[in-house]
Amino acid sequence: MRAACVMAVALVFGMAVVASAEVTSGPAVGDMVGAFTVTKVTGNPDDGVADGRTLCYRCKMGQRPVVMIFARSADEKLAKLLKELDEELEEHADDKLTGFVNMIGSDAESLKKASADFVATHGIKRLAFVVPEDTQNGPPDFKIAPDADLTVVCYKNGTVKANHAFAKGGLSDEKIDAVVEASCSLVD
């Protein structure tokens, strides 16, 4: 699998440009990922963070390679992406690859319930689900676009290496592959 990831890196960055052309959202490649406050809802029981705890998850991840997701809806395409990322996190555990999903929207309590239900239904194990303090669009300096249903930011050492953003219904199997490949490139 690692060889496939390495071979696809050039393709991935090309696809990232295509994928993000649909919607511009989140920090750009080369930007530093700043601190922000979230409440952990569920998922990744091995991360040392109790469900319900408020913290800076980005700070907790430190310099590790991270796949950070901002999602407005939890549908079957998101489930497929997260299951594939879950597998990558397991495969690259020795490389300390990690990730977390920020559920964003208008009502924090509804987001927390939907997150818990989604994780239970789909068996997501290695990705933590959190709700940011800035519930509507995430942290203001991250510039998560209101028309972006999904924003995926891959970063390492606090620096953005890839960014993919999708309008509602814009996440296809090919784009899922591009996001997963971008996560692989974090550990090369």
Beta strands, then each sheet from edge to edge (+ up, - down):
strand 1: 38-42
strand 2: 54-55
strand 3: 66-71
strand 4: 98-103
strand 5: 128-132
strand 6: 150-156
strand 7: 159-166
sheet 1: 2+ 1- 5+ 4+ 3+ 6- 7+
end
